[in-house]
Amino acid sequence: MRHLMRTIFHWRHLRLAALACLALPLAGCGGGGSSSSATMNLGVTDGPVDSASAVVISFTGVELQPSGGGKAITFNFNSPQTIDLLNEENGNEASLLSGATVPAGNYAWIRLMLNVASDGTVANSYIEINGAQYPLMIPSGAETGLKLVQGFTMTANQVANFTVDFMLQQSITAPPGQTSGGTQDYILRPALRLINNVQAGTISGTVALSTLQSNSACLNGYSGSGPLPNAHVYIFSGTTTPSSTLTPVVEPQITLAASGSYSYDQAFMLAGSYTLALACTSTTTTGSTSIAFLPSAGLSATVTANQTTTVNF
């Protein structure tokens, strides 16, 4: 009798586990709860991209590569997850993986999988500018998707929350003269950051109107609502002198807040030291772009995990 009861309990346990697997929004389901597994949550966020009103990308899955080789771990979505990244600004993020069970250990890279055609276009993905939609293209995307060669660790029996920052201002380009069927090509290249949320904080602050007025380019073309088209806060890694030859980590927008003040906000910043400068761009009569940094030497900031650092201009 006891043997029979143990058998019934065993089969009930397996049945419940199977139902739990079916509830996951993924095509596969791995084992969990052992000392060699961990739980992963993965979201996507973005920085703004000038002139675009939407940047829509359709994801088909996520792939993780353990360090030292071996078979990659793949999560194929039952149906594509289509996300407008411009809705995921200012600390917002959209979920790609929620409660995914993965083996504990070190990982070499992560890949966001997309449905990419042989010509590089991404299915059901586009950028919208002035009401017109243009396909997004990823060179070699059919082979690589969006790959972040950035190591990370999954600790046994722990929950890890990661966010992929798309940094759209640096990721999307429109090469002059490059068209498909008479339509301008928009290229999406992986300028991405993988952030372990427990190690990240926020930088935010205000920008005085007098600071913006000190350079005519800052307010040029501004309608008085929404983000300024020609002014961003450039955030550089470490202690440095701002320069157009350096690539900023991120470029948050400056927006006129409801309070009447100009402000910016940048979440998902890894703890560490940074240099900030307000950058105002203008286009010369020859078509070249010039950038003026305010102040020219930049402002120093130190980000602490799970805290907000304030830097005002």
Phi, psi and omega in degrees: 000315179298320179299318180296317180297320179297322180295315178299314179300319181299314182290325176297319180297316180296320181296318178296320179297320180295318178297323178297321178297318182295337180284344181286144180279035183230155181286333182244165178215122180261169178287155181218172174086353179274168182290348182257012181238162178219168181247132184241130168246133183227126177237169176234141176224180182207166166254163184290160172230127186301138172076349181270140176257348176201143170226101187255128179230136180254115182263140180250349179171183180225139180232136180239135180249114176298146177295148179084009178092200185092174184286135177292151178262122187242133172245104177268127179288144177297327174215149183302143174260110184260122189232132170272106186296334181290349173276355186247044178262173171055045176090356176278156175207151176255143185274133170255317176236136178225112179069031180285133179270125180227155176296140175292151178141189181266145181234145185268324181202167177226141181235130172268118188271134182231158176271091186253129179281170182296335179273003177094350179286147182256124183300137175057031180229141184196165170245137181249125180226124180052039176083354179256141180256134180236137179297149173264138180240142176234107177303131182061019183294331179297333181265324190246339186061219175248103189251130175252106177275081185214118184289151175204167185235136172252118184269135183305136176064019179243157174258125180246130179250116180243152176228135173261119178264120185282339180045059189301329181302328179263345187272330187250130178228156176236086184301126181303132177081356180266111184228162173228115182063031180084002181251137180303134176277139172243121186258129176255110178250145187287084168261082189238152174237138173256120185244129169276110191302330182291343180259010188244152175228196184231143170244130178211167179174185180243161178235120181293143177301324179296327177294317179293324182287344181289346176226118185300334182292335186296319183256002181297127179079007182276130184274350181100000176217153180075190182288150176289132184286335187246006184230131175223162168264120177268128180245113181258149178285137176077190178262115185207177174257123182305137181205148178290348178274350178263144177267119179290156175294313178212165180224074181297149179283158172254128186230146175280113183281166180298334180287350181096001179257153175273133185213167175217162181206129180226108177271178176058044174260124178297143180302138181152188182261146182217161172239131183244143174212145174276127184243127178243125184255149175216153180253128182280173179295341179271357178094355179279156182254132177246149181235130176245126182262137178233123345288163185296330180273349181079171178239139182272147178211148175237123181265133176248139182304136176064021176229163178253127177258131183256127175227115181255146178250000000 
